[in-house]
Amino acid sequence: MAEAVSRKTVDRVSHTIHSWLGLKFSLFMTFILITGTFAVLSLEIDWLLTPEMRSSEFTEPSEIAWGDAYDELILEYPGYDLIGIFRFSEPWFNLQTLAITPWQENVRLWSEPVDGNLRGVTTFYSVQRFFRSMHRNLMMPERTGVPIVTFMAFPLFISLIAGLIVYKKFWLGFFKWPRFEKRVRVWSGDLHRLVGLWTSWFIALVALSSIWYFIEEMGGSSPAFPGPELEMVDRDSALPFEFSGEDLELAVGNALDELPGLQVRRILLPRTPRSPLIIQGDLSATLVRPRANGVYIDPSNLGAIGSYVGEELDIHSRISEAADPLHFGYFGGLTTKIFWFLLGLSMSAMTFTGVVIYSKRLRNEIMVTGSDKDKAGLAQARES
């Protein structure tokens, strides 16, 4: 008897928690989920809207014209401060160079991977930047916005656990089709449970990775990557005056000698006379960002002065590196991005059906309460 009472108490408390969290945070949670869902494919949306981003032909990673692209940029925009040259994982994208204009505006320069020809200049702000910034920090300062957004992972995860507790023998409901022939309250509840079951692993993944972001923002950031192992030659400027595209190609070649098999994705140009040239990309480690494998190059002599690979990073760094690919689903290219996008839409729909369920239940309770009051009033009138 006590066990039954305890079970009922747990069910009632879990139901209250699940309903209360879902109702109180429904609008805000839906906004975060929708912006995050579109952030997954925001780069592809930019590609459709921006001709400068589209490559005229597919180029193998080993055939990227890094040096030609650099020379073209320096020739066309000699006063621009080049920050780095980046290659996207999909072959239909042009190379992207982030730069700062002489009037301190951030811009994106686009170059053909095959020959380095300049395709155009676009503003730094884009569809991707909009959805990422809106989803990550609500367009607020990061120190304010990021904790607010990532904190929402806690009620999301608690609501998931409470929902599974409330749904008795939930494992039997994976193939229970919603009863669409019934009234809205019934079929919306069925649909809410069905979508919730099939996306429960995804909800847990999103919530846990967001909790990790919250921990990082609150001071639990991963350690810095290993630095250069050798001292650099002293120089007076960030890059030697005579540095050219040919030098950049030699630097890339030396990086590949240092880390055979590296698929270069990022070339970070030095910002100060004491900074190295950093070449990063994909190697053999799984679930890491391109920055997890890198080679430090001395711009003065183009020699490698240190390197690191994803497999050698500590567990804290590996978790940190895996968070983004798992959260946004880009670890498997466009295929997993589309899958993550559909799952994100499903999660967003759940918040809507949850509100419908609660509102219908609340309306029924009000109607029942009103009916009871009417009956009591009639009985009292008859007695008088």
N, C-alpha and C positions, 0 to 999 in steps of 0.2 A: 504493500500500500504506500509506504513512504517512498519507495522507488518510483512508483507511478506519479505521485505528487511532485517529486523532484523532476521527473521527465517533463511533466506539464509546465512546471515553472521555467525550466530551461527553454522549452519551446515558446512559451509566452514572452519571455525576456528577449529571446533571439528574434522573434517576430517583431517585437516593438523596436528593437535596435535597427533591424533591417528596414522597416517602414519609415522610422524617424529619420535615419541617415539619408535614405533615398529621397524623402520628401524635402528635407531642409536643404540639401545640397544639389537637388536635381538640376536647377537652371545653371548653376555655376559648373557643375560636373559635366553637363551636356556641352557647354561652351568649350571647356578644356578638351573634351573628347573629340569634338568636331574639328577644332583647330589642329589638334594633334593628328587626326586622321588625314586631313588634307596636307599637313606638313610632310607626311610620308611620301606623297607623290608631287610635292610642290616643285621639285627640281624638274620633273618631267613636264609639268604645266608651264614652267618658264621656257623649256625647250620648244614647246609648241607655239608660244607667244613671241619668242625672240629669235629671229633668223640668224643673228650673229653667233648663237650658241651651236648651230647645226653644222656638223662636219660634212664636207662634200664627199668624202670616202672614208671607209674604215681603215684604220692603221694599226698594225701590230705594236704592242708595247715597246719592242726592241727597235722599232723604226721611227719613233717619235723624233721630230726635228727640234730638239730643245735649243740647240745653238742658233739655228736659223730664226726661231721665234724670238729669242733674246735679241739678236742683232736687229731684227725688224722693229722691235719695240723701242730699242735705244735710238734707232734712226728716226722713227716717226715721232717719238715723245721723249726727247732728250732731257727735258726738265722734270719728268715724272719720277717719283720715288717708288721703285718697284719693290714690292714686299715678297712676292713669291709666285712661282708658276705651278699650276695644278692640272692634273689629268684626272678626269672622272673615270669610273670603272667601265661605263658603257662606251663602246667605240663610236657612237654617233654624236658625241659631244666634242666641240672644239676645246683646245687648251684654254684655260682661264688664268689670267694674271691679275692679281690684286695690286692696285697702285694708288698712290696719293698724288693728286695734281699739285702744281705750284700754288694754287689758291686753296689748298688743304681740303679738297673734296675726294672722298673715296670712290673709286671707279673700278670697273671690271673691263679688262682688255681681252679680246678673243682672237685666237690664232689657229690656223689650220694645223693639225698635228703632222700631216705628211710633209709640208714644206715650210711651215712657220709663217705663211702669209697672214697679215693682219686682216681680220674680218670685220672689226668694228669695236666700238666702245659703248658700254652701257653703264647706267648708274649702279651703285652698290646695292641700292634697295630694289628688291624684286619680290615676286610671289613667294619664293622660298623664304626670303628674309622676313617677310610679313608674317607668314604662318608660324615659322620657327620662333620669332620674337613674341608673337601673341600667345603661342602655346607655352613657351618656356617661362616668360616673365611678364606677360600681360602688357607689354610695351612700357613697363615700369623699369626703374633702375634695377639691375640684376640682384643686388643685395636685398632688395625689398620684394620683387616679384617672384624670383625663383623659390624662396621658402614658402610663399603663399601657395603657389601651384603645386609644388612637390608635397606639401603637407596634406593635400587632398588625397594622397595615396593611402593614408592611414584609415580614414572613413571608408574608402573604396574597398580596402582589404578586409576590414571588419565587417562591412556589409556583405561581402562575398561569403565569409565564414558563417555569418548568421543565416544567410539565405540557404546554405547547404544544410545547416542544422534544422531549419524549419521544414525543408522539403524532405520528408521522411522517405528513406530508401530511394534517394535521388538517382542512383545508378540504374534504376528501372525505367527512368523517364526519358532516356536518350532518343528513343524512337516512338515516343508518344505524341502523335500529331495533334495540333491544336483543334479544338472543336469549334470551327468557324460557323457552324450552323446554330450555335447557341448565342446568347446575348453578349454584348461587348465585354462585360465584366468577366465572363467565363473564358472566351477565346483570347482576350488580351492577357489574362493570367496564365493560360496554357502557353501562349507564345513567349511570354516573359520567362517562364521556367525553362522552356525548350532552348531558347537562345542563350539563357544564362548557363545552362549545363554545357552546351557545346563550346561556349567561349570562356568557361570558368578557368581553364589553364591560361588563356590569353589575358584575362583580367588579372590573375595572380602574377603573371609575368610583368605586365604593365605596372601594377601596384608595387611589386618588389623592386623593380628597376627605378621607379620614382622615389621610393623610400631611400634607395642608395644615393640618388641625386640629392635628396634632403640631407642625408648624413654628410655628403661631401660639402654641401653649401654651409653646413653648420660647423665646419672645421675638420672633417674627416677626409680631406683630399688625399689622393694617392701620392706617393713620393715622386719626385722629378725623375725623368729618365736618366740613365747613366750619362755622364758628360764626357768630353774629349779626354783621351788618355795621354796625349802629348801636348806640349806647349806649341802655340802658334808663333810664326815669325811676326815680329813687330811691323806694323804698317800705319800709315797716316790717315787712311780713309777706310770706309766699310769694305769697298772693293778696290783692288789696284786700278790705277788710272787706265791702263791698257787692257783691262779685262774685256774679253769679247765672247761671242758665241762659240768660237773654237775652244776657248778655255772652259766654257761650261760643258761642252761635249766631252772634253778630257776629264773633267771632274766627275761627270756621270760614269764614264768608263772606269775610272779608279774606284768609284763606289761599287760598281758591279764586280770588280776584282776583289774588293773587300768582302762583299756579301753576294756571292754567285747566286743567280736566280732571282734577285730582287727585281720586282716590277715597279719601276719608279712612278710614283703618283704625285709627289710633292717635292719641289725644290724651293727651299727657304733661303732667300738671299740675306747676307749679313746686314745687321742694322747699325753696328758700331765697329770701330777698328779692332775690337777685342772679340768679335763674334765670328764663329765659323760659318761656312756654307753648309747647310744641312740638306741631305738628300734622303727622302723617306719613301716607303712604298710597301707593297704586299710581298710577303715571303711565304713561309710555311705555317706560321701560327694561325690558328682558327679563332674566330670571334674577336678580332682586334681591329682597331682603326689603322689606316695606313701609317700613322705616325709611330706605331709600335715597333717598326723596324727602321733603323736609320744609320746613316754614315755621316761623320763629321769630316769636312774637307777644309784644309787650310787654303784660303784664296790666294795666298802669296806664291805657293809652289804646287798647288792642286793635289797635294798628297793627303791620303786618309790619315786622320789623327785620332780615330776612335770609331767605334760602332756598337750597336746593340741590336738584339733580336727579341721578338715577342716571347719566345719560349723561355728566355732567361729573366723575364720580369718577375717581380715578386707577386704573391697571390693577390695582394691589395690592388696592384696595378692591373693585373689580368682581369679582375672583377670590374674595375673602372673602365677598362677598354672594351669589355663585353657589353656593358650597359647600353651604350648607344646602338650598336648593331641589333641587339635584341629588342630594344624599346621601339625603334623605328623600322625594323625589319629589312634592312638593306644588306644583310649578310649573304643573301642568295641572289642579289641582283634584282632586276625588274620583277621576276616571278614572285619572290617573297614580299616585295613591296606591294604588289597588287593584292596578295593574300592578306597582308597586314591592313591594307586599306579597307578591304571588305569586312574584316574582323572589327576594325574601328567603327565602321558604320553600324555593325550589329550591336556593339556596346552602346553607341549613342542611341539606337532605337530602344534599347532596354530601359534607359532612363525615362523615355517617353511612355512606354507601356507601364512602367512602374507607377508613374503619376496617374495614368488612366485607372489602374487598378485601385489605387488609394482613393481617388476622387469618387469612383463608383461605390466603393465600400462605405465611404463617409456619407454619401448621399443616401444609401440604403439605411444606414444607422439613423440618420436624421428622420427619414420617413417612418422607420419603425418607432422611434421615440415619439414622434408627433402622433402616430396612430395610437400609441399607448396612452398619451395624454388625452386624446379625444375620447377614448373609451372610458377613462377615469372620470372625465367631465360629464359624460352621459350618465354614468352610474351615480355620480353625486347628484345630478339633477333629478334622477328618478327617485332617489332617497328623500330629497327635499320636497 
